[in-house]
Amino acid sequence: MPELIDILIARYNYWVVICLMMIGLYAMMAKNNLIKKIIGMSIFQTAVILFYVSIATKHDASIPIIGHGHNGHHAIHAADYMNPLPHVLMLTAIVVSVATLGVALALAVKAYQQHDTLEEDEIIEQLKTEYLSQ
Amino acid sequence: MKRFSLICVLLFGAVLLYGSMDFPAFGDPESPASRHLSPYYIKNAIKDTAVPNLVTAVLADYRGYDTLFETAVIFTAGLACFLLLRRFRREPPEFRLYRHIDTGVTLIIEQGGKEPTDSNEFQQIDSQWVPYDLIIQKAAGLVVPFLQLFALYVIAHGHHSPGGGFQGGVIFGATLILMAISNDLRSTIRRVSEAVSSKLASTGVLIYAGIGALCLILGANFLNYSQLSKLIHVSSVMARSHGILLIEIGVGLAVAAVMVWIYYNLVSAGRHDEGL
């Protein structure tokens, strides 16, 4: 039992990420309102970003910016600095997620203009009656 | 449906949690993600590019091709919002509201009526107008120039401290959105019009792609900034550092302009007359 608790504590970042991810996934699947679905998508994206940033961490390492006065006097050790690659990937992903959030909201505005509602079941009902009347 | 999705989510979460048992522990320096490529970046980035901020060096130099298309994605998102929402031909509104600034009297001008032109005496107001809060308006007006200066600092100082084109561009775009929220949409559009923001967005992407093409013309690979040393008479390592600064400026322009452009279209549902 203590070994199991050690395993769980050593990987608590994955637990947090998976909980957040499942909250987002549940909102995307179960909520009826389109805006709430978009909020769920944002939570899911945040969970992915958190996952990437958490795997970049190293114990006793500094941020990935090499200190000044480092003019080749002593060697740079990779273990002293965090992994910069996940930070780079997520830096662009955050801004792209904001831009795609804008597109999702634009689609929601368009759906509201067309159907006068943002509830998914009402939109489907309207589309069904439209299809049957043709 | 709710119960079904709850069961699905719980099952999926349990599978993921079970899978995470095999993952490296939190903060493990020997994890596979930190073993292969990142030691090369950490050891060689300052030798290759003279940029101490490894994130900027990897973003704009080693993975410059990737970042070029990330910028293109952001530009495409702005374009998609524009094409989805923007309405040019529209029926004129039934009435417009003008407020006499000195007395606070509101005039309702019906369709076809003559509208007051003197902007010192009359001010057009939104149909759902609430009196502006003086404190919010003045505080935002005081803060905006300093925030914009900070955004430029974040872009220009991205080599040595956390920052760069994406972050600075977002801060700059947010200051313009703050102006639109604290005053009104029309006054912000008068300052930064839609034409300006869309042109700046495409200029930003073109600066990035143009620097890449310039390296191609100078006889190196696309986005290999070391060839810029032929133009600006510095060592090839410093040329890479300057090349990174140039494309960060392009990224910052594109991101700031796209943020503002998306905001204009979303907040007024494409009509650009009134909004938050």
Interface residues (C-beta under 8 A of the other chain):
Chain A: I7 A10 R11 Y12 N13 Y14 W15 I18 C19 M21 M22 L25 Y26 M29 A30 S54 I55 A56 T57 K58 H59 A61 I63 P64 I65 I66 G67 H68 H70 I76 A78 A79 Y81 N83 P84 L85 P86 H87 V88 L91 T92 I94 V95 V96 V98 A99 T100 G102 V103 L105 A106 L107 V109 K110 Q113
Chain B: M1 K2 S5 L6 C8 V9 L10 F12 G13 L16 L17 S20 M21 F23 P24 A25 F26 G27 D28 P29 S31 A33 S34 L37 S38 P39 Y41 I42 K43 A45 I46 P52 N53 L54 V55 A57 V58 L59 R63 D66 T67 E70 V73 I74 A77 G78 A80 C81 L84 L85 H160 S161 P162 G164 F166 Q167 G169 V170 V255 V258 M259 I262 N265 L266 A269
